[in-house]
Amino acid sequence: MESFPDQEFSFSNWDYFSFVLLRPVLAILFTLSLLFFGWFLAWKLVLVHVPLVQEIFGLRKKLVKPKPAGRGRITQFYNRINAQNPLQ
């Protein structure tokens, strides 16, 4: 490559505007758009299905189910004992 020492390159006002203001703003906007797009995808694909996130953001109302009378093994055990030895 051949260099020309007698020619000087000068930047115009548009070049300074582009270099100082426009390019950094566009870079920041591009980065933020990628972050928001990634967050949107994560929200739609994964986070909406996590029960803790659903409860925090009120996406699902917690249903209260009535508990059955004889619901566990301990209850059945004591019922059998009481049936075999009734109180006098």
C-alpha positions in Angstrom: 0.0 0.0 0.0 1.2 3.4 -0.8 0.9 6.2 1.7 0.5 9.9 0.8 2.1 12.1 3.4 1.0 15.4 1.7 -2.7 14.5 2.0 -4.3 15.1 5.4 -7.6 13.5 6.3 -10.0 15.8 8.1 -13.2 14.7 9.8 -16.4 16.5 9.0 -19.0 17.4 11.5 -21.1 14.4 10.6 -18.1 12.1 11.3 -17.7 13.6 14.8 -21.5 13.3 15.4 -21.5 9.7 14.3 -18.4 8.7 16.3 -19.2 10.6 19.5 -23.0 10.4 19.8 -24.7 8.2 17.2 -22.6 5.0 17.4 -22.6 4.7 21.2 -26.4 5.3 21.4 -27.0 2.7 18.7 -24.7 0.2 20.5 -26.6 0.7 23.8 -29.9 0.3 22.0 -28.8 -2.8 20.3 -27.5 -4.3 23.6 -30.7 -3.4 25.5 -32.9 -4.8 22.7 -31.0 -8.1 22.9 -31.4 -8.2 26.7 -35.2 -7.4 26.5 -35.7 -10.0 23.7 -33.8 -12.6 25.8 -35.9 -11.8 28.9 -39.1 -12.0 26.8 -38.2 -15.4 25.5 -37.2 -16.6 29.0 -40.5 -15.3 30.4 -42.7 -16.9 27.7 -40.9 -20.2 27.6 -39.7 -20.9 31.1 -40.6 -18.4 33.8 -44.3 -18.5 33.4 -44.4 -22.1 34.2 -42.5 -21.8 37.5 -44.9 -22.0 40.5 -42.9 -19.5 42.6 -43.0 -16.9 39.8 -46.7 -17.5 39.2 -47.4 -16.9 42.9 -45.2 -13.8 43.1 -46.8 -12.1 40.0 -50.3 -13.3 40.7 -50.6 -15.4 37.6 -52.3 -18.3 39.3 -54.6 -18.1 42.2 -53.9 -20.7 44.9 -56.8 -23.1 45.2 -57.6 -24.3 48.7 -58.9 -27.9 48.7 -60.7 -29.2 51.7 -58.8 -31.9 53.4 -60.4 -35.3 53.7 -61.2 -36.7 57.1 -59.1 -39.8 56.9 -56.3 -38.6 54.8 -53.1 -40.3 56.1 -51.7 -43.5 57.4 -51.5 -42.1 61.0 -55.3 -41.4 61.0 -56.0 -44.9 59.7 -53.7 -46.4 62.3 -55.4 -44.6 65.2 -58.9 -45.4 63.8 -58.0 -49.1 63.8 -56.7 -48.9 67.3 -59.9 -47.2 68.5 -62.0 -49.7 66.7 -60.2 -52.7 68.3 -60.2 -51.1 71.8 -63.3 -49.0 72.3 -63.3 -46.7 75.2 -65.4 -47.9 78.2 
